[in-house]
Structure formats: structure tokens, C-alpha cells
Amino acid sequence: MEYFISTYGLYAAYILVGLALLLAIILPLISALSNPRSLLGTIVGLVGIAIIFFIGYSLSSNEVTTVYTRFGITESSSKLVGGALIATYILVIIALVGIVFSEVNKIFK
């Protein structure tokens, strides 16, 4: 019984996860294509995140220390990780400013 569950149960789980992933991608696209104007907010958000990542990537350094080389980190991957970290910091700061602004705005209403 354990062999059956571990073999066929895993395959069934893989199939169900793949089906869920496929449906999670396809169904919103079908909905969005029926109302293309709803895609505008998504596109603006993705472009904004891409701009923030580009800013972070531009500010990051490509420094590689001896510790990095032991793990196979190259200059380009160091710059990519640094850019992702800086972009994360920028997004966290934007979120915190938004939270503070929202709370201050609630006080005056």
C-alpha cells in the first residue's frame, strides 16, 4: 500500500499541481481578454517594478570577494543579487511610506 501511495500518489499530486498552475494562469488571462482595460493596471504595476529593479541594478556593485568565489558567484550574479536586494529595500520603503501616509490621512478625516 505504501508503494502504491508513494508512486501513484506523487504522480497524481504532480498532475493536480500542474493543472492548478495552468488554470491559475489561463483563467485570469481569459477574464482579462474579455475586458482588456483591466490589464492596464497590471501592466503599469509590472513596468513600475521593472523600473525599480533597474534602479536597484544600476546602484548595485559587482564586487566578488573570496567568500563569493567559493560558492560560484560571478560578477554578473553578484550584481543581479545586489540589484534585487536594493529593489526590495526600495519597495519596503515605499510600502512603509504608504502605510504611514494612509494612517496620517485617516487621522485627519
C-alpha positions in Angstrom: 0.0 0.0 0.0 2.8 2.4 0.8 4.4 1.7 -2.6 1.2 2.5 -4.3 0.7 5.8 -2.5 4.3 6.9 -2.8 4.4 6.1 -6.5 1.0 6.9 -7.9 0.0 9.4 -5.2 3.0 11.5 -6.1 2.2 11.4 -9.8 -1.4 12.4 -9.0 -0.2 15.3 -6.9 2.2 16.4 -9.7 -0.6 16.3 -12.2 -3.0 18.2 -9.9 -0.4 20.9 -9.1 0.3 21.3 -12.8 -3.4 21.5 -13.6 -3.9 24.1 -10.8 -0.9 26.1 -12.1 -2.2 26.0 -15.7 -5.7 27.1 -14.6 -4.3 29.8 -12.4 -2.5 31.3 -15.4 -5.2 30.7 -18.1 -8.4 31.7 -16.3 -7.3 35.2 -15.4 -6.0 35.7 -18.9 -9.4 34.7 -20.3 -11.1 37.1 -17.9 -8.6 39.9 -18.8 -9.0 39.4 -22.5 -12.7 39.8 -22.2 -12.0 43.2 -20.6 -8.7 44.4 -21.9 -8.9 47.7 -20.0 -8.4 45.7 -16.8 -4.9 44.8 -17.9 -3.8 48.4 -17.8 -3.3 48.4 -14.0 -1.3 45.2 -14.2 0.9 46.5 -16.9 1.6 49.7 -15.1 2.5 47.7 -11.9 4.8 45.4 -13.8 6.5 48.4 -15.5 6.9 50.1 -12.2 8.5 47.1 -10.6 10.8 46.7 -13.6 11.9 50.4 -13.3 12.5 49.9 -9.6 14.6 46.8 -10.3 16.6 48.7 -13.0 17.3 51.4 -10.5 18.5 48.8 -7.9 20.5 47.0 -10.6 22.2 50.3 -11.6 23.1 51.1 -8.0 24.5 47.7 -7.1 28.1 46.8 -7.3 29.6 43.7 -9.0 32.2 43.1 -6.2 33.2 39.5 -5.8 35.1 38.5 -2.6 36.9 35.3 -2.0 33.9 34.0 0.0 31.7 34.5 -3.0 34.0 32.7 -5.3 33.8 29.6 -3.1 30.1 29.4 -3.8 30.5 30.1 -7.6 29.2 33.6 -7.5 30.3 35.6 -10.6 30.4 39.4 -11.1 27.1 39.3 -13.0 25.3 37.2 -10.4 26.6 39.4 -7.7 25.3 42.5 -9.4 21.9 40.7 -10.0 21.5 39.7 -6.4 22.6 43.2 -5.2 20.1 44.8 -7.6 17.3 42.5 -6.3 18.2 43.4 -2.7 18.2 47.1 -3.4 14.9 46.9 -5.3 13.5 45.0 -2.2 14.7 47.8 0.0 13.1 50.4 -2.2 9.8 48.5 -2.3 9.8 48.1 1.5 10.4 51.9 1.9 7.6 52.7 -0.5 5.3 50.3 1.4 6.2 51.9 4.8 5.7 55.4 3.5 2.3 54.3 2.1 1.3 52.9 5.4 2.3 56.0 7.3 0.6 58.2 4.8 -2.6 56.2 5.0 -2.7 56.3 8.8 -2.0 60.0 8.9 -4.7 60.5 6.3 -7.2 58.6 8.4 -6.4 60.8 11.4 -7.4 64.0 9.5 -10.6 62.6 8.1 
